[in-house]
Every structure is written in structure tokens, then in C-alpha cells.
Amino acid sequence: MAERLLILPAHDRPVILEVSIGPLPAGAELVLETLDGAYVGAVGFFGGAPEPAAGAPQIAVPRDGLPKGPATVVGRVLLPDGAERPATEDELRALRIVSD
């Protein structure tokens, strides 16, 4: 399972995260959550991800969406047929705080 550690400063507005992802199965969505199950956000591509590198979309996380300080974020892949599985290291390559 892909896990990424973020260290968040004190924040009073949404935090923008850049999510570096690899190719996803066609129609799949990558959901990001903290280890305790708090929803962080989701990314996906219509019609599947381009090869070989999928890109680095950005998501806005509400100020109450992540705790202040260290937070481990995990990814899971939701497939079009309703199945889900943990994200691989290649599917969730990195997370980066773009603004806080």
C-alpha cells in the first residue's frame, strides 16, 4: 500500500496538495485518506491516464480535512466496476504541499 507522510503547518485556509500519480486503470479514481480514514480528496482521469507518466493534479483540502502536524496519507484505487484496492507505489508517487 502506498503511504506518504505530510508535515502540515498550522493553517486557517484550504491547503493545496499536488498529487504525483502514475498511470491508473481506465475509469479508475485514486482516493486519498489519512490512516484513520479521514477523506483528503480524489483524483482521476477521464478515459484512463496517459502513459508513461500520468501527471500531478492539484486538490484543495479544507482546513479541517487534515490535522496540523504530521499526517500519513494513503491511497486506494476505486475501479469502475465498484471494486477497490490499495494504491501501488507507482500509482501514488508523491504528495507535495503547494500552498498553505
C-alpha positions in Angstrom: 0.0 0.0 0.0 1.3 3.4 -0.9 1.7 5.8 2.1 3.0 9.3 2.1 3.9 11.4 5.1 2.9 15.1 5.1 4.0 17.7 7.7 1.4 20.4 7.8 2.0 23.8 9.3 -0.8 25.5 11.3 -3.3 26.5 8.6 -6.5 28.6 8.6 -7.4 28.1 5.0 -7.5 25.2 2.5 -4.2 23.5 1.8 -3.4 22.8 -1.9 -1.8 19.4 -2.5 0.0 18.4 -5.6 -0.6 14.7 -6.2 2.0 13.0 -8.4 0.4 9.9 -9.9 1.3 7.2 -12.3 -1.0 5.5 -14.8 -4.3 4.4 -13.4 -6.7 1.8 -14.9 -9.2 3.3 -17.3 -12.0 4.9 -15.5 -10.4 4.5 -12.0 -10.2 7.1 -9.3 -7.4 7.5 -6.7 -8.9 8.3 -3.3 -6.6 9.8 -0.6 -7.3 9.4 3.1 -5.5 9.6 6.4 -4.6 6.4 8.2 -7.7 6.9 10.4 -9.9 7.1 7.4 -10.5 10.9 7.1 -11.2 11.8 3.4 -8.5 14.1 1.9 -9.5 14.2 -1.8 -9.6 12.2 -5.0 -8.1 12.4 -8.5 -8.8 10.6 -11.7 -8.6 10.8 -15.5 -11.5 10.5 -17.9 -10.7 7.6 -20.2 -7.7 6.5 -18.2 -4.3 8.0 -17.6 -1.8 8.9 -20.3 1.3 6.8 -20.4 4.1 6.7 -19.2 3.6 9.5 -16.6 0.1 10.5 -15.6 0.8 13.9 -14.1 0.5 15.9 -11.0 -3.1 17.2 -10.4 -3.8 19.6 -7.5 -6.5 19.3 -4.9 -7.7 21.7 -2.3 -8.1 20.2 1.1 -10.4 22.0 3.6 -8.6 23.3 6.6 -10.3 20.7 8.8 -9.6 17.9 6.3 -6.1 17.3 7.7 -4.7 17.5 11.2 -2.0 20.1 11.9 1.5 18.5 12.1 2.4 15.1 10.7 -0.3 13.1 8.8 0.2 9.9 6.9 -1.9 9.8 3.7 -2.8 6.5 2.0 -4.3 5.9 -1.4 -6.8 3.5 -2.6 -8.0 2.9 -6.2 -11.7 2.7 -6.9 -12.3 0.8 -10.1 -15.2 1.4 -12.5 -16.9 -2.0 -11.5 -17.1 -0.9 -7.9 -14.1 -2.9 -6.6 -11.3 -1.2 -4.7 -7.8 -1.9 -3.8 -4.8 -0.2 -2.1 -2.8 2.1 -4.5 0.6 0.9 -5.6 3.8 3.0 -5.1 3.7 3.8 -8.8 0.0 5.0 -8.7 0.6 7.3 -5.8 4.1 8.6 -6.4 4.3 11.6 -4.2 2.4 14.3 -2.4 3.6 17.9 -2.1 2.1 20.9 -0.3 1.9 23.7 -2.9 0.3 26.3 -0.7 -0.8 26.6 2.9 
